[in-house]
């Protein structure tokens, strides 16, 4: 319920774009011309079903006849699991992983899969677990400040149809040494 469905068709008379939201029966209806349409069914990050992107063909129909029903079956998201440890190999037991999916599409596509970021919480023994769409991700690991572990950014993680196990050892925190001078140039 409440999935956004968008279709885009490049037709003889121009481009036709329609968006709608599924009802309690999972249905959405568009008035559209016959032809081939690119179709995107967007699932929010907390949903169990993955975002769907493909093509559908709409046949013409006459007044009084019912339109062809195009059925789309969403698949479950895939697991993204792992463990985060600090520079000494100890588990980082508090913090957040934010997974941002890279824009996904082929040349000529009018629609691109770019869902809102997914999040996972670091738990007991530094373990995290969530379900995401297959794709390429950039991941921000943000340990809780109480852990003393630094934030880390990992890029280009490819998550396939089987999901991904991602274990990460964080680098040691840096040391910052500051010297402060007052307006008169004297050290304070």
C-alpha positions, 0 to 999 in steps of 0.5 A: 500500500502506498508505493509510488509507481511512475511510467515514462513513454517516449511515443511518436507525439512526445514523452508521456509521464504519469505517476500514481500511488498504489491503493489498498489492493496494490493497484494504480491506474493511469490514462496512457496511450498504447506503447512501451513504457519505462516503469519504476515502483519505488519502495521506501527504505523500511519496506520489505520489498525491493524497488522495481525498475523495468519496461511494460507494454500497454496495448490499445483498448476500446471503450467498453472493454477493460484494459489489460492488467499488468502485474508486477511482483516485487521481490524481497530486499537482500541482506546487508550484514556485518561487524564493525571493529575499532583499530584494536579489533574490539567491537564498536557497539554503538553507532549508525551505518548510512547506505546511500545507493548510487544512481542506477540506470542505463543509457537512454533510461528516463527513470533512475533508481535512487531510493532514500538512504538505508540505515543500520544500527551497530549493536552487541558485538559490533554487529549490524543487519538490514535489508536493502536493494541490490546496487552500488552503495557509498556507506558512512560508518558513524560510531557513537562519540562515546566509542572513540572510534572515527567516522569512516566512509566506504565507496563503491560497495556492490551488493548483488542478488545474494546480499553482502557481508561487510566486515570493517575494521576502523582506522585508529582515531587521529590526534589533533594538536591545536595552539590558540592565539588571542587577538593580540597574537599572544598564546592563550 
